[in-house]
Amino acid sequence: MSPFLRCSIILPVFLTAVLLPLKDAQGQDGIWGDALKGSGSYDDFEKPERCASCHVDIARQYEQAMMSRAYTHSWDEIEYFKLAVPHAEKDPKFKDAVDGCNGCHAPLAYIAGDIPPPRPYSGSRADESVSCDACHTITGSGEDPPYNYSFTIEPGRAKRGNREGVDSPHHLTIRHDFTMSTELCGTCHNEKNPFDVWVKSTQMEWQEGPYAADGVRCQDCHMPPARSRNSIMSKEYDDVAQHLFTGAHSPGRLAGAVEVAVYPDVREVVPGERIKITVACYNHKAGHKIPTGSVEERQLWLTVTAVDAEGKSYHLPVDKKGFDGEEYTISSNELAFQDMGYMLDDPEFEGLSRDALPYEGDRVFRMPYFDPEGRMTIAQWNTARLGTDYRIGPRETRMETYTWKLPDDLPLGTVRIVAEMQYRRLIKSVGEYLGVPDEEMKAEFINRAESSFDAVDY
């Protein structure tokens, strides 16, 4: 067959494939994911202050939520501009992934092709982060499960939400099933990196858990319905979704997220003998695992101390269970995060304290991330594999034990046992080294429990 004839057969088929409109998982026309980059303009989207002129209460809620600061948030800025962008410049295989950070943190900038965007607070519309119009013009997802900004989007006069039959003088209002689905959340709260590793899986954790089976959605907790008005012109409704988006940055959401109970195996012990203390940790509040999201940089840890009759404290290290990778779930100050040295162009960089917690030997509920050289990393784009997942799943209870040989000279009397769970959004050694504000590294209270036994002399 001649080359000309072969081309005459193949070309129409090729053109047909190109000209057919893409369909997302809901059958909507559109593009998604990497194809969104540079596909539009900032001017396609309305500014949040335009929405705020009518949706006053919702706007005030949104302004205090992380959705409005997804791009301007200090740690995200530092991680992106100090680590991710320089890494992609040194190693171009990471460029698409690093550009893609903006697909969720600054979707308008990504769609406008403004990559990397100007620094936060420099006047760019990238500062709008995840704006009202970005969410309310999404039509579906091109992937199942949704991940990596796989949303299809149709900016314009039509705004999608959870109510039908609502008139607005400014825009069309469409009741849209996808807007009310967890898949909307999953387009950004699930993420796969260049190594084909799921580095975020919050919506998938929900999907696999008991809350999905019960029909309790992400929005039911993070956008709880309440009786209010959705605009200054609307009537009151019983089920207006509050745009609070409380999560890991909300002390109220964190407090009590895990229920803690502690008990000794006996009530009376002679100094010099052993006692076993058990702590039950029950995730009764979150529909996903704790911690979730940026698991590579987050810490949830349990500290157990004993306080004798004279007020002296004794830190109790957790008993080892012997599972593979357990060493990463017990607090240690060994060096880690050495891949930062390459990103920072510092060949002398030896690493940072892995956990930087007050005590070594505490149980840490985490899933470690490892770089291509097998070193623990906080760079999700540079994660080649995941370690053992020792987080606490929804409605799951983790049982931890602490075997303690009482000192021979322990004072007689009541010994209090205190179990306290705390949380950090960012490992302190990393944050301090990179100049992150202290607010991002402070220990947040989760829960506390006490019990006691008596030290006696038989």
C-alpha positions in Angstrom: 0.0 0.0 0.0 1.4 3.4 -0.9 2.1 6.0 1.9 -0.5 8.3 0.3 -3.2 5.7 0.4 -2.3 4.7 4.0 -2.6 8.3 5.1 -5.9 8.7 3.3 -7.3 5.9 5.4 -5.8 6.8 8.8 -6.3 10.6 8.6 -10.1 10.7 8.7 -10.1 8.2 11.6 -7.6 10.4 13.5 -9.6 13.6 12.8 -12.8 12.0 14.0 -11.1 11.0 17.3 -9.9 14.6 17.8 -13.1 16.3 16.9 -15.3 14.1 19.1 -16.0 16.1 22.3 -14.5 14.6 25.5 -17.0 13.3 28.0 -16.5 13.3 31.7 -17.7 10.4 34.0 -21.1 12.0 34.2 -21.4 12.3 30.4 -20.8 16.0 30.3 -18.7 17.6 27.6 -15.4 19.1 28.7 -11.7 18.7 29.5 -10.1 18.0 32.8 -6.8 17.4 34.6 -3.7 18.6 32.8 -5.8 19.6 29.8 -7.2 22.5 31.9 -3.8 24.3 32.0 -4.0 27.4 29.9 -7.5 26.5 28.6 -9.2 29.8 29.8 -8.7 33.1 31.4 -9.1 34.7 34.8 -11.8 36.9 33.3 -14.0 33.8 32.8 -14.6 33.7 36.5 -16.4 36.1 38.9 -14.5 37.5 41.8 -15.5 36.3 45.3 -16.4 39.9 46.4 -19.1 39.9 43.6 -20.7 36.8 45.2 -20.3 38.4 48.7 -22.6 41.3 47.8 -25.6 39.0 48.0 -24.4 35.9 49.8 -23.2 37.8 52.9 -23.2 35.2 55.6 -21.8 32.5 53.3 -19.0 34.9 52.2 -18.0 35.6 55.8 -17.8 31.9 56.5 -15.8 31.2 53.4 -13.3 34.0 54.1 -12.3 32.3 57.4 -12.0 28.8 55.8 -9.0 27.3 54.2 -10.7 27.2 50.8 -10.2 31.0 50.6 -6.5 30.5 51.6 -5.5 27.4 49.6 -2.9 29.5 47.7 -2.0 32.2 50.2 -1.6 29.9 53.2 2.0 30.3 54.5 3.1 26.7 54.6 1.8 26.0 51.1 3.6 29.0 49.8 6.9 28.0 51.4 6.6 24.3 50.3 5.7 25.3 46.8 8.3 28.1 46.1 11.2 26.8 48.3 11.0 23.1 47.6 8.6 22.1 44.7 9.4 24.7 42.1 13.2 24.5 42.5 13.0 20.7 42.4 11.0 20.8 39.1 13.6 23.2 37.7 16.4 20.7 38.5 14.4 17.7 37.4 11.9 18.4 34.7 10.0 15.1 35.2 8.4 16.7 38.1 7.2 19.9 36.2 3.7 18.7 35.4 3.1 17.5 39.0 4.4 20.8 40.4 2.4 22.9 38.0 -0.5 20.7 38.9 -0.4 21.9 42.5 -2.2 25.0 41.3 -5.0 22.9 39.7 -6.3 22.6 43.2 -4.7 25.4 45.2 -5.1 28.1 42.6 -7.5 26.6 39.9 -8.1 30.0 38.2 -4.4 30.5 37.8 -4.0 27.0 36.4 -6.8 27.5 33.9 -5.4 30.9 32.9 -2.0 29.3 32.4 -0.4 31.6 34.9 2.1 29.0 36.1 3.8 29.4 38.4 1.6 32.1 39.7 3.0 35.3 41.2 3.8 35.0 44.9 0.8 35.3 47.3 -0.4 38.8 48.1 1.2 40.3 45.0 -2.1 41.3 43.5 -2.7 38.3 41.2 -6.1 36.6 41.0 -4.3 33.4 42.0 -4.8 34.8 45.6 -8.5 33.9 45.2 -7.5 30.3 45.8 -10.5 28.1 45.6 -13.1 30.7 44.8 -16.9 30.6 44.9 -17.1 30.5 41.1 -14.5 27.7 40.9 -16.7 25.3 42.8 -20.1 26.4 41.6 -19.3 26.1 37.9 -17.9 22.6 38.1 -19.9 20.1 36.1 -18.4 16.7 36.8 -15.2 14.7 36.9 -13.3 13.1 34.0 -11.9 10.3 36.3 -13.5 7.6 38.4 -12.4 7.7 41.1 -11.9 11.5 40.9 -8.4 12.8 41.5 -5.8 15.5 40.5 -8.2 18.3 39.6 -10.1 16.0 37.3 -13.1 18.3 37.4 -14.8 19.5 34.3 -15.8 23.2 34.6 -18.1 25.6 32.7 -17.7 29.1 33.9 -20.6 31.4 33.0 -23.9 32.6 34.2 -25.1 29.2 35.4 -24.2 28.4 39.0 -24.6 24.9 40.4 -25.8 24.0 43.9 -28.1 22.0 46.0 -31.4 23.8 45.4 -33.9 24.0 42.5 -36.5 26.6 41.8 -34.4 29.5 43.1 -34.4 32.8 41.2 -31.5 35.2 41.2 -31.3 38.5 39.3 -27.6 38.0 38.7 -27.2 34.3 37.7 -29.0 31.1 36.8 -29.2 28.6 39.6 -29.1 24.9 38.8 -29.6 22.0 41.1 -26.7 19.8 40.3 -26.2 16.3 41.7 -22.4 16.4 41.2 -22.1 19.5 43.4 -23.8 17.6 46.2 -21.6 14.5 45.7 -18.4 13.5 47.5 -16.8 13.1 44.0 -16.7 16.9 43.9 -14.4 16.8 46.9 -12.5 13.9 45.5 -11.3 15.9 42.5 -8.8 17.6 44.8 -8.8 15.5 48.0 -7.5 12.5 46.1 -4.1 12.8 44.5 -1.8 10.5 42.5 1.8 11.6 42.0 4.4 11.0 39.2 5.3 7.6 40.7 1.7 6.5 40.4 1.4 6.6 44.2 -1.9 7.8 45.9 -0.4 10.5 48.1 -3.9 11.8 49.1 -6.9 9.7 49.4 -9.4 11.4 51.7 -12.5 10.9 49.6 -11.5 7.3 48.8 -11.0 6.6 52.5 -14.6 7.9 53.0 -15.8 5.7 50.2 -14.3 2.6 51.7 -15.6 3.4 55.2 -18.8 3.1 57.2 -20.0 6.6 56.6 -20.4 6.1 52.9 -22.5 3.0 53.6 -24.7 5.1 55.9 -25.1 7.9 53.3 -23.2 10.5 55.3 -21.3 12.7 52.8 -18.2 14.9 53.2 -20.5 17.9 53.0 -22.7 16.7 55.9 -19.8 17.2 58.3 -17.7 20.0 56.6 -20.7 22.0 55.3 -23.4 21.2 57.9 -26.9 22.2 57.1 -28.6 24.8 59.3 -31.7 27.0 59.2 -30.6 30.3 57.6 -30.7 32.3 54.4 -28.4 31.6 51.5 -28.6 35.2 50.3 -29.9 38.6 51.4 -32.9 38.2 49.1 -33.8 34.6 49.9 -36.3 33.2 52.4 -35.1 31.0 55.3 -34.5 27.3 54.6 -33.9 24.5 57.1 -31.0 23.1 55.2 -28.7 25.8 54.0 -25.1 24.4 53.7 -22.8 26.4 55.9 -19.6 27.1 54.1 -17.4 26.5 57.1 -15.1 23.8 55.7 -13.7 23.1 59.2 -10.9 20.5 59.2 -7.3 20.1 60.3 -6.9 23.9 60.8 -9.9 24.1 63.2 -9.3 23.4 66.9 -12.9 22.7 67.3 -12.9 20.0 64.7 -9.7 18.5 66.1 -10.8 18.5 69.7 -12.3 15.1 70.6 -11.8 13.7 67.1 -10.4 10.6 68.7 -11.9 9.2 72.0 -9.2 8.1 74.5 -9.7 5.7 77.4 -6.9 4.3 79.7 -6.9 1.5 82.3 -4.4 -0.6 84.2 -4.5 -4.4 84.3 -4.4 -4.4 88.1 -5.4 -1.9 90.8 -2.6 -2.6 93.3 1.1 -3.1 92.6 4.1 -3.5 94.7 7.1 -1.3 93.7 9.5 -3.3 91.6 6.8 -5.3 90.0 5.3 -4.8 86.5 2.0 -3.3 85.4 0.4 -3.2 82.0 -1.5 -0.1 81.0 -3.9 -0.2 78.0 -5.1 2.8 76.0 -8.0 2.6 73.6 -8.1 5.2 70.8 -11.4 5.4 68.9 -12.0 7.5 65.8 -15.6 8.3 66.4 -15.8 11.7 64.7 -14.1 11.6 61.2 -15.5 9.8 58.2 -11.9 9.3 56.9 -8.7 8.1 58.5 -6.9 10.3 61.0 -4.7 11.9 60.0 -5.7 12.3 56.4 -4.8 14.6 53.5 -1.2 15.6 53.6 -0.2 12.6 55.7 3.5 12.9 54.9 3.8 16.0 57.1 1.2 15.5 59.8 1.6 13.9 63.2 -1.0 12.4 65.6 0.7 11.0 68.7 -0.1 9.5 72.0 1.9 10.3 75.2 1.4 8.2 78.4 2.9 9.3 81.7 2.6 8.1 85.3 2.6 10.5 88.2 3.5 9.1 91.6 2.1 10.0 95.0 4.8 12.7 95.4 4.1 14.3 92.0 7.1 12.9 90.1 6.3 12.0 86.4 7.5 9.0 84.4 7.3 8.8 80.6 6.1 5.4 79.5 7.3 4.2 76.0 4.7 2.2 74.0 5.0 -1.6 73.8 6.2 -2.7 70.4 3.7 -4.9 68.4 6.3 -6.2 65.9 4.6 -5.4 62.6 6.6 -4.4 59.5 7.5 -0.7 59.5 6.6 -0.2 63.1 9.7 1.8 63.8 8.2 4.7 61.8 5.2 4.7 64.2 7.3 5.2 67.3 8.6 8.7 67.9 12.3 9.1 67.2 14.8 11.9 66.5 16.8 10.1 63.9 17.6 12.2 60.8 15.1 12.2 57.9 14.0 14.3 54.9 17.4 14.3 53.3 15.9 14.9 49.8 15.3 18.5 50.9 19.0 19.1 50.5 18.8 18.6 46.7 15.7 20.8 46.4 17.4 23.5 48.5 20.7 23.1 46.6 22.5 22.3 49.8 24.9 19.4 49.4 25.9 19.6 53.1 22.3 19.0 54.2 22.2 15.9 56.5 18.5 15.9 57.3 16.3 17.0 60.1 14.9 15.3 63.2 12.3 12.9 62.0 9.6 13.6 64.6 11.0 16.4 66.9 8.5 15.5 69.6 9.0 16.0 73.3 9.6 12.3 74.0 11.0 9.4 72.0 9.0 6.2 72.3 5.5 7.6 71.8 3.1 5.9 69.5 2.6 8.0 66.3 -0.4 7.3 64.1 0.9 7.9 60.6 1.7 6.5 57.1 5.3 7.4 56.2 6.2 8.5 52.7 9.6 7.4 51.1 11.6 9.0 48.4 13.2 7.0 45.5 16.3 6.4 47.7 14.1 4.9 50.5 14.4 7.9 52.8 11.4 9.4 54.6 10.2 12.5 52.8 7.6 15.3 53.2 7.6 15.9 49.4 4.5 14.1 48.1 5.6 14.7 44.5 8.9 12.9 45.3 7.2 9.9 47.1 8.1 6.6 45.4 6.4 4.4 47.9 4.2 4.4 51.0 5.1 2.8 54.3 2.8 0.9 56.7 -0.5 2.7 57.2 -0.9 3.0 60.9 -3.6 5.7 61.0 -6.9 5.4 62.7 -9.8 4.6 60.4 -13.4 5.8 60.7 -15.0 4.1 63.7 -11.8 2.1 64.3 -10.2 1.6 67.7 -6.5 1.2 68.1 -5.4 -0.5 71.3 -1.9 0.4 72.7 -0.2 -1.1 75.7 2.5 0.2 78.0 4.3 -2.3 80.3 6.1 -0.5 83.2 8.3 -2.0 85.8 7.7 0.2 88.8 10.9 1.7 90.4 11.9 -0.1 93.6 11.8 3.2 95.5 8.4 4.3 94.1 6.5 6.1 96.9 3.5 4.3 98.2 0.1 5.7 97.4 -2.0 6.5 94.3 -0.3 6.6 90.9 -2.1 8.5 88.3 -1.9 7.4 84.6 -2.4 10.2 82.0 -2.9 9.5 78.3 -2.9 12.5 76.0 -3.3 12.6 72.3 -2.0 15.6 70.3 -1.7 16.6 66.6 0.6 18.7 64.5 -0.1 19.8 60.9 3.6 20.1 60.2 6.6 18.4 61.7 8.3 21.0 63.9 11.9 20.4 62.7 10.8 20.9 59.0 8.8 24.0 59.8 11.5 25.7 61.9 14.2 25.0 59.3 12.1 26.5 56.4 10.9 29.5 58.4 7.2 28.5 58.6 5.2 30.5 61.1 4.9 28.8 64.5 1.1 28.6 64.2 1.5 25.8 61.6 3.7 23.7 64.0 2.0 24.1 67.3 0.6 21.0 69.1 -3.1 20.8 69.0 -5.1 19.1 71.7 -7.1 16.1 70.7 -8.1 14.3 73.9 -7.0 13.2 77.3 -7.9 10.4 79.7 -6.8 9.5 83.3 -6.9 6.4 85.4 -5.0 5.2 88.5 -3.6 2.4 90.6 -2.1 2.1 94.1 1.5 1.4 94.9 1.3 -0.8 98.0 3.6 -2.7 100.4 2.6 -6.2 101.1 
